[in-house]
């Protein structure tokens, strides 16, 4: 699995900062704190996953959920 969460977090922060700059250009009178609130309340930027990577993540989640379900069931015995 080649997913680097730190890289995606950096991309998220840069995308938010870019949105902040655009918002401030359109609304220069708005205080920075209000501009940040407006940008944060927008839908988060989406970074697409390759189908292969998404499939790996789904399979890992499924295995983990299945293992947890088995543990819950066996603990009742």
N, CA and C atoms as an extended XYZ file, in Angstrom:
231
Properties=species:S:1:pos:R:3:atomname:S:1:resname:S:1:resid:I:1 pbc="F F F"
N         0.857       -1.179        0.000 N   UNK     1
C         0.000        0.000        0.000 CA  UNK     1
C         0.895        1.231        0.000 C   UNK     1
N         0.695        2.098       -0.970 N   UNK     2
C         1.553        3.264       -1.143 CA  UNK     2
C         0.813        4.555       -0.834 C   UNK     2
N         0.115        4.610        0.284 N   UNK     3
C        -0.621        5.809        0.654 CA  UNK     3
C         0.191        6.547        1.708 C   UNK     3
N         0.510        7.797        1.435 N   UNK     4
C         1.296        8.592        2.369 CA  UNK     4
C         0.378        9.642        2.986 C   UNK     4
N        -0.115        9.382        4.223 N   UNK     5
C        -1.051       10.340        4.818 CA  UNK     5
C        -0.445       11.727        5.015 C   UNK     5
N         0.841       11.798        5.324 N   UNK     6
C         1.465       13.114        5.520 CA  UNK     6
C         1.422       13.927        4.239 C   UNK     6
N         1.625       13.262        3.106 N   UNK     7
C         1.601       13.955        1.823 CA  UNK     7
C         0.194       14.489        1.542 C   UNK     7
N        -0.825       13.684        1.838 N   UNK     8
C        -2.202       14.137        1.617 CA  UNK     8
C        -2.569       15.273        2.555 C   UNK     8
N        -2.078       15.235        3.803 N   UNK     9
C        -2.341       16.322        4.756 CA  UNK     9
C        -1.715       17.612        4.237 C   UNK     9
N        -0.496       17.530        3.734 N   UNK    10
C         0.162       18.723        3.178 CA  UNK    10
C        -0.635       19.262        2.000 C   UNK    10
N        -1.108       18.376        1.139 N   UNK    11
C        -1.909       18.815       -0.003 CA  UNK    11
C        -3.185       19.501        0.479 C   UNK    11
N        -3.787       18.958        1.537 N   UNK    12
C        -5.001       19.553        2.094 CA  UNK    12
C        -4.721       20.967        2.598 C   UNK    12
N        -3.647       21.140        3.375 N   UNK    13
C        -3.331       22.465        3.911 CA  UNK    13
C        -3.016       23.469        2.799 C   UNK    13
N        -2.267       23.030        1.785 N   UNK    14
C        -1.969       23.934        0.673 CA  UNK    14
C        -3.244       24.314       -0.075 C   UNK    14
N        -4.149       23.351       -0.258 N   UNK    15
C        -5.409       23.645       -0.942 CA  UNK    15
C        -6.247       24.627       -0.120 C   UNK    15
N        -6.278       24.433        1.199 N   UNK    16
C        -7.016       25.365        2.057 CA  UNK    16
C        -6.406       26.759        2.004 C   UNK    16
N        -5.077       26.823        2.020 N   UNK    17
C        -4.413       28.121        1.963 CA  UNK    17
C        -4.692       28.817        0.628 C   UNK    17
N        -4.674       28.048       -0.463 N   UNK    18
C        -5.003       28.626       -1.772 CA  UNK    18
C        -6.428       29.168       -1.779 C   UNK    18
N        -7.349       28.400       -1.188 N   UNK    19
C        -8.740       28.871       -1.095 CA  UNK    19
C        -8.831       30.144       -0.254 C   UNK    19
N        -8.042       30.205        0.815 N   UNK    20
C        -8.012       31.393        1.665 CA  UNK    20
C        -7.553       32.612        0.870 C   UNK    20
N        -6.490       32.449        0.090 N   UNK    21
C        -5.972       33.564       -0.707 CA  UNK    21
C        -7.010       34.046       -1.718 C   UNK    21
N        -7.704       33.107       -2.353 N   UNK    22
C        -8.740       33.479       -3.319 CA  UNK    22
C        -9.870       34.226       -2.606 C   UNK    22
N       -10.275       33.709       -1.456 N   UNK    23
C       -11.359       34.352       -0.705 CA  UNK    23
C       -10.973       35.771       -0.302 C   UNK    23
N        -9.727       35.952        0.167 N   UNK    24
C        -9.267       37.284        0.587 CA  UNK    24
C        -9.192       38.250       -0.596 C   UNK    24
N        -8.855       37.753       -1.793 N   UNK    25
C        -8.845       38.624       -2.967 CA  UNK    25
C       -10.254       39.099       -3.302 C   UNK    25
N       -11.216       38.194       -3.158 N   UNK    26
C       -12.605       38.544       -3.470 CA  UNK    26
C       -13.248       39.393       -2.376 C   UNK    26
N       -12.795       39.196       -1.125 N   UNK    27
C       -13.377       39.898        0.025 CA  UNK    27
C       -12.262       40.501        0.890 C   UNK    27
N       -11.594       41.548        0.399 N   UNK    28
C       -10.457       42.101        1.137 CA  UNK    28
C       -10.835       42.742        2.474 C   UNK    28
N       -12.083       43.147        2.635 N   UNK    29
C       -12.498       43.806        3.881 CA  UNK    29
C       -12.764       42.831        5.023 C   UNK    29
N       -12.931       41.577        4.703 N   UNK    30
C       -13.256       40.573        5.720 CA  UNK    30
C       -12.002       40.286        6.558 C   UNK    30
N       -12.132       40.267        7.898 N   UNK    31
C       -10.976       39.923        8.734 CA  UNK    31
C       -10.483       38.503        8.437 C   UNK    31
N        -9.195       38.288        8.655 N   UNK    32
C        -8.597       36.980        8.366 CA  UNK    32
C        -9.298       35.845        9.103 C   UNK    32
N        -9.651       36.064       10.364 N   UNK    33
C       -10.297       34.989       11.126 CA  UNK    33
C       -11.633       34.603       10.497 C   UNK    33
N       -12.382       35.593       10.038 N   UNK    34
C       -13.662       35.300        9.379 CA  UNK    34
C       -13.437       34.586        8.050 C   UNK    34
N       -12.412       35.001        7.315 N   UNK    35
C       -12.088       34.358        6.043 CA  UNK    35
C       -11.712       32.894        6.268 C   UNK    35
N       -10.937       32.631        7.313 N   UNK    36
C       -10.555       31.249        7.634 CA  UNK    36
C       -11.796       30.432        7.964 C   UNK    36
N       -12.708       31.002        8.751 N   UNK    37
C       -13.953       30.299        9.076 CA  UNK    37
C       -14.736       29.950        7.816 C   UNK    37
N       -14.834       30.906        6.904 N   UNK    38
C       -15.583       30.670        5.663 CA  UNK    38
C       -14.934       29.567        4.829 C   UNK    38
N       -13.613       29.601        4.734 N   UNK    39
C       -12.903       28.591        3.932 CA  UNK    39
C       -13.050       27.211        4.567 C   UNK    39
N       -12.934       27.140        5.871 N   UNK    40
C       -13.021       25.844        6.555 CA  UNK    40
C       -14.423       25.258        6.437 C   UNK    40
N       -15.437       26.102        6.381 N   UNK    41
C       -16.812       25.608        6.291 CA  UNK    41
C       -17.182       25.128        4.891 C   UNK    41
N       -16.335       25.390        3.910 N   UNK    42
C       -16.580       24.886        2.560 CA  UNK    42
C       -16.322       23.384        2.532 C   UNK    42
N       -16.873       22.689        1.541 N   UNK    43
C       -16.551       21.260        1.411 CA  UNK    43
C       -15.040       21.075        1.249 C   UNK    43
N       -14.536       20.028        1.869 N   UNK    44
C       -13.095       19.764        1.822 CA  UNK    44
C       -12.671       19.406        0.403 C   UNK    44
N       -11.444       19.782        0.042 N   UNK    45
C       -10.955       19.386       -1.285 CA  UNK    45
C       -10.841       17.865       -1.346 C   UNK    45
N       -11.097       17.326       -2.500 N   UNK    46
C       -11.070       15.869       -2.669 CA  UNK    46
C        -9.818       15.496       -3.443 C   UNK    46
N        -9.099       14.560       -2.910 N   UNK    47
C        -7.925       14.039       -3.597 CA  UNK    47
C        -8.237       12.618       -4.008 C   UNK    47
N        -8.352       12.407       -5.289 N   UNK    48
C        -8.757       11.101       -5.795 CA  UNK    48
C        -7.745       10.013       -5.507 C   UNK    48
N        -8.266        8.842       -5.267 N   UNK    49
C        -7.437        7.666       -5.092 CA  UNK    49
C        -7.491        6.838       -6.368 C   UNK    49
N        -6.405        6.187       -6.669 N   UNK    50
C        -6.431        5.253       -7.780 CA  UNK    50
C        -7.335        4.097       -7.385 C   UNK    50
N        -8.042        3.506       -8.343 N   UNK    51
C        -8.925        2.384       -8.011 CA  UNK    51
C        -8.192        1.251       -7.288 C   UNK    51
N        -6.949        0.995       -7.663 N   UNK    52
C        -6.176       -0.070       -7.024 CA  UNK    52
C        -5.967        0.239       -5.543 C   UNK    52
N        -5.602        1.477       -5.225 N   UNK    53
C        -5.357        1.871       -3.837 CA  UNK    53
C        -6.657        1.844       -3.042 C   UNK    53
N        -7.734        2.331       -3.639 N   UNK    54
C        -9.033        2.305       -2.962 CA  UNK    54
C        -9.442        0.869       -2.663 C   UNK    54
N        -9.214       -0.038       -3.600 N   UNK    55
C        -9.537       -1.452       -3.380 CA  UNK    55
C        -8.747       -2.046       -2.235 C   UNK    55
N        -7.479       -1.704       -2.139 N   UNK    56
C        -6.638       -2.203       -1.045 CA  UNK    56
C        -7.168       -1.693        0.291 C   UNK    56
N        -7.510       -0.421        0.352 N   UNK    57
C        -8.027        0.161        1.598 CA  UNK    57
C        -9.335       -0.514        2.000 C   UNK    57
N       -10.230       -0.703        1.037 N   UNK    58
C       -11.514       -1.345        1.339 CA  UNK    58
C       -11.298       -2.767        1.831 C   UNK    58
N       -10.410       -3.519        1.199 N   UNK    59
C       -10.145       -4.897        1.635 CA  UNK    59
C        -9.575       -4.934        3.052 C   UNK    59
N        -8.645       -4.029        3.345 N   UNK    60
C        -8.065       -3.999        4.695 CA  UNK    60
C        -9.128       -3.644        5.735 C   UNK    60
N        -9.978       -2.675        5.409 N   UNK    61
C       -11.041       -2.304        6.339 CA  UNK    61
C       -11.995       -3.473        6.540 C   UNK    61
N       -12.323       -4.169        5.469 N   UNK    62
C       -13.243       -5.301        5.548 CA  UNK    62
C       -12.662       -6.403        6.427 C   UNK    62
N       -11.381       -6.702        6.236 N   UNK    63
C       -10.729       -7.732        7.056 CA  UNK    63
C       -10.734       -7.341        8.527 C   UNK    63
N       -10.445       -6.087        8.805 N   UNK    64
C       -10.413       -5.622       10.193 CA  UNK    64
C       -11.805       -5.704       10.811 C   UNK    64
N       -12.814       -5.267       10.074 N   UNK    65
C       -14.185       -5.324       10.595 CA  UNK    65
C       -14.616       -6.765       10.819 C   UNK    65
N       -14.241       -7.647        9.899 N   UNK    66
C       -14.593       -9.052       10.043 CA  UNK    66
C       -13.912       -9.648       11.271 C   UNK    66
N       -12.640       -9.319       11.485 N   UNK    67
C       -11.921       -9.830       12.658 CA  UNK    67
C       -12.561       -9.316       13.948 C   UNK    67
N       -12.954       -8.036       13.967 N   UNK    68
C       -13.602       -7.478       15.160 CA  UNK    68
C       -14.957       -8.134       15.409 C   UNK    68
N       -15.686       -8.420       14.344 N   UNK    69
C       -16.986       -9.079       14.485 CA  UNK    69
C       -16.810      -10.487       15.058 C   UNK    69
N       -15.822      -11.204       14.578 N   UNK    70
C       -15.552      -12.553       15.091 CA  UNK    70
C       -15.194      -12.489       16.570 C   UNK    70
N       -14.377      -11.500       16.957 N   UNK    71
C       -14.012      -11.347       18.375 CA  UNK    71
C       -15.243      -11.067       19.233 C   UNK    71
N       -16.124      -10.215       18.752 N   UNK    72
C       -17.350       -9.914       19.507 CA  UNK    72
C       -18.221      -11.158       19.667 C   UNK    72
N       -18.350      -11.917       18.585 N   UNK    73
C       -19.179      -13.121       18.644 CA  UNK    73
C       -18.580      -14.175       19.574 C   UNK    73
N       -17.282      -14.373       19.498 N   UNK    74
C       -16.652      -15.385       20.361 CA  UNK    74
C       -16.603      -14.960       21.800 C   UNK    74
N       -16.609      -13.671       22.068 N   UNK    75
C       -16.594      -13.215       23.466 CA  UNK    75
C       -17.926      -13.481       24.164 C   UNK    75
N       -18.975      -13.675       23.380 N   UNK    76
C       -20.292      -13.965       23.951 CA  UNK    76
C       -20.426      -15.416       24.379 C   UNK    76
N       -19.568      -16.269       23.895 N   UNK    77
C       -19.674      -17.698       24.229 CA  UNK    77
C       -19.181      -18.008       25.606 C   UNK    77
